[in-house]
Each structure stands twice: as structure tokens, then as C-alpha cells.
Amino acid sequence: MYIYNYAEDGTEEGGETYIYSHAEIENILEKYGDTIYRAAYIQLKSRDKADDIYQEVCIKLLRLKQKIEGEEHLKAWLLRATIDCCKDYWKSVWYRKVTVDNQMVTEQIEEGGEQEAGYLTECMQQLPGKYSAVLHLFYYEEYSIKEIAEILNTKENTVASRLSRGRDKLKKILGKGGNNYEF
């Protein structure tokens, strides 16, 4: 997915200079694009909204004034930017004014994914954002509690509490479907 067409020298038609080259942006999106999309999809429960957030994060990356050093720092920045964009969406006038359809999402994140993975995703989407974000970062992205606290700019104890409460809530949701999952 390309956001802007710009010259090989790193400038857009308007003359704005970008820190990352076309090839670097392409490599970053190839490596972390699914991570950005999954995080947005888990938070917003909609493919269309996740696509919008994906684009917003790409634009933020493109407009950075300074390169992010290190792969882990880059991934953490991308996840933080994704979560911030989701929060901005929830605070937006559009979200507050438009009637939200509470119908369950039945689509799976990955085409051809297993039915169980789709069911787990659907169950995670029923959780409040603060729990689903922590569970996603912990289980899908394999961050430690300390790293999640840094990404979310919160205390480690808060992350641990949300992780524990999120697991409990997810177990209850999963239990209603007759499944017995262990965390």
C-alpha cells in the first residue's frame, strides 16, 4: 500500500522532504503492516476502520522528522501510533455522532484463517479496548509487561491488572461458547 508517490530523492511534489526513502517505507510496511492492521482491527472491530487507521499510521511514519533507531523501537512506535489513532477515532465527532452498529463481526482477520482463530478474535473484540490492547500486545506481539507499560505510557501494575482482568473477562466470554481455554 502506497500513501504518496514521491521522487527517489525523498521529496513529494510539493517539495516536502521525508526521512524514510520509498524502499524503507515499503520494507517497514511489508514487515509490520499486518501488526498495525491486526492491532487496529482488534481495537475497532471493523476492517474498514482498521484500513483507515493503517493509513493514518503510514502517514505519521512518512511525516516523521527523525528516524527511529532499532527494530524493536520502530515496532513499539508503530503500535503506539496505532493505539493513539484508535483512541483519536473513539474521541472523534464522527464516532460520537454516528450510530454504532453492535452486530457481531464475523469476518476473520486473515483470509482462510482457522475457524477457531476467527472465534477467538471475535471474542477479543467484545472486550473493552483497554483489555483487548494489552492482551493483543502480550499474546500476539509477545511483549513483556514492562514493554507494554512503556508502549502504552502507563504503570507496569496497571498493565498487569488489565492483563489479569482481560484474561478473566475473555475466559467468561469463551466459556459461554462451550470452550475451555487456558491462558
C-alpha positions in Angstrom: 0.0 0.0 0.0 1.4 3.4 -1.0 0.4 6.6 0.6 2.3 9.1 -1.5 4.1 9.0 -4.8 7.3 10.8 -4.3 10.6 11.1 -6.0 13.6 8.9 -5.3 15.4 11.8 -3.6 12.7 11.6 -0.8 10.6 14.6 -1.8 6.9 14.9 -2.6 5.7 17.0 -5.5 5.0 19.8 -3.0 8.7 19.8 -2.0 8.3 18.3 1.5 11.3 16.1 2.5 10.8 12.7 4.1 13.2 10.9 6.4 12.5 7.4 5.1 13.1 6.5 1.4 10.4 4.8 -0.7 12.2 1.5 -0.3 12.5 1.9 3.5 8.8 2.7 3.8 7.9 -0.3 1.7 10.1 -2.6 3.8 8.6 -1.3 7.1 5.1 -1.8 5.8 5.9 -5.3 4.5 7.4 -6.3 7.8 4.9 -4.6 10.2 1.8 -3.9 8.1 0.0 -7.0 9.5 0.8 -6.0 13.0 -0.6 -2.5 12.5 -3.7 -3.8 10.9 -4.3 -6.5 13.5 -3.9 -4.1 16.4 -6.4 -1.6 14.7 -8.8 -4.4 13.9 -8.9 -5.8 17.4 -9.5 -2.3 18.8 -12.1 -1.1 16.3 -13.8 -4.3 15.3 -14.1 -3.3 11.6 -12.0 -3.9 8.6 -12.8 -0.6 7.0 -11.9 1.4 10.2 -8.7 -0.7 10.5 -7.8 0.2 7.0 -8.3 3.9 7.8 -6.1 3.6 10.9 -3.5 1.8 8.9 -3.3 4.7 6.5 -3.1 7.2 9.3 -0.2 5.4 10.9 1.5 5.2 7.5 1.1 8.9 7.1 2.5 9.5 10.6 5.5 7.3 9.7 6.0 9.2 6.5 5.9 12.6 8.2 8.4 11.7 11.0 11.1 14.3 11.4 13.7 11.8 12.8 14.3 8.2 12.0 13.5 5.6 14.7 16.6 3.6 15.6 16.3 -0.2 16.2 13.6 -2.6 15.0 12.0 -3.0 18.5 11.7 0.7 18.9 10.2 1.0 15.4 7.7 -1.7 16.1 6.8 -0.2 19.5 6.4 3.2 17.9 4.1 1.8 15.2 1.9 0.0 17.8 1.8 3.1 20.0 0.8 5.2 16.9 -1.9 2.7 16.0 -3.4 2.7 19.5 -3.3 6.5 19.6 -5.1 6.7 16.3 -7.7 4.3 17.6 -8.2 6.5 20.6 -8.5 9.6 18.4 -11.1 7.8 16.4 -13.2 7.0 19.5 -12.9 10.6 20.6 -13.9 11.9 17.1 -17.2 13.7 16.4 -17.8 11.1 13.7 -17.7 8.2 16.2 -19.8 10.0 18.7 -22.5 11.3 16.3 -22.8 8.2 14.1 -24.9 5.3 15.4 -22.7 2.4 16.1 -24.0 -1.0 14.9 -23.4 -3.5 17.6 -23.8 -6.5 15.3 -21.0 -9.1 15.9 -18.2 -9.1 13.4 -18.0 -12.5 11.7 -15.1 -11.8 9.3 -11.7 -13.1 10.2 -8.6 -11.0 10.1 -6.7 -13.4 7.8 -8.5 -14.9 4.8 -8.7 -18.6 5.0 -7.8 -18.4 8.7 -9.0 -21.2 11.0 -12.5 -21.0 12.4 -11.1 -21.1 16.0 -8.8 -18.1 15.3 -11.8 -16.2 14.0 -13.8 -17.1 17.0 -11.0 -16.0 19.4 -10.7 -12.7 17.5 -14.5 -12.2 17.7 -14.4 -12.8 21.5 -11.4 -10.4 22.0 -13.4 -7.8 20.2 -16.1 -8.0 22.8 -13.6 -6.8 25.4 -13.2 -3.1 26.3 -10.3 -1.5 24.4 -8.0 -1.3 27.4 -8.1 -5.0 27.9 -8.0 -6.1 24.2 -5.0 -3.8 23.6 -3.0 -5.3 26.5 -4.0 -8.9 25.5 -3.0 -8.3 21.9 0.4 -6.8 22.8 1.1 -9.6 25.3 -0.1 -12.7 23.3 0.1 -11.7 19.6 3.1 -9.4 19.7 4.8 -11.1 22.6 5.8 -8.0 24.6 6.6 -8.2 28.3 4.5 -6.4 30.8 7.3 -3.8 31.2 7.5 -3.2 27.4 3.7 -2.9 27.2 3.8 -0.3 30.0 6.3 1.7 28.0 4.3 1.4 24.8 1.1 2.5 26.5 2.8 5.0 28.7 1.3 3.6 31.9 2.5 1.7 35.0 3.5 -1.9 35.0 1.0 -2.7 37.7 -1.8 -1.2 35.6 -0.8 -3.4 32.7 -0.6 -6.5 34.9 -4.1 -5.7 36.3 -5.5 -5.2 32.8 -3.9 -8.4 31.6 -5.4 -10.4 34.5 -8.8 -8.8 34.3 -8.8 -9.1 30.5 -7.9 -12.8 30.7 -10.8 -13.3 33.2 -13.3 -11.5 31.0 -12.1 -13.4 27.9 -12.4 -16.7 29.8 -16.0 -15.9 30.6 -16.8 -15.0 27.0 -15.1 -18.1 25.7 -16.8 -20.2 28.4 -20.2 -19.1 27.1 -19.4 -20.7 23.8 -18.6 -24.1 25.4 -14.9 -23.8 25.0 -12.4 -24.3 27.8 -9.3 -22.3 27.0 -6.3 -22.0 29.4 -4.1 -18.9 29.5 
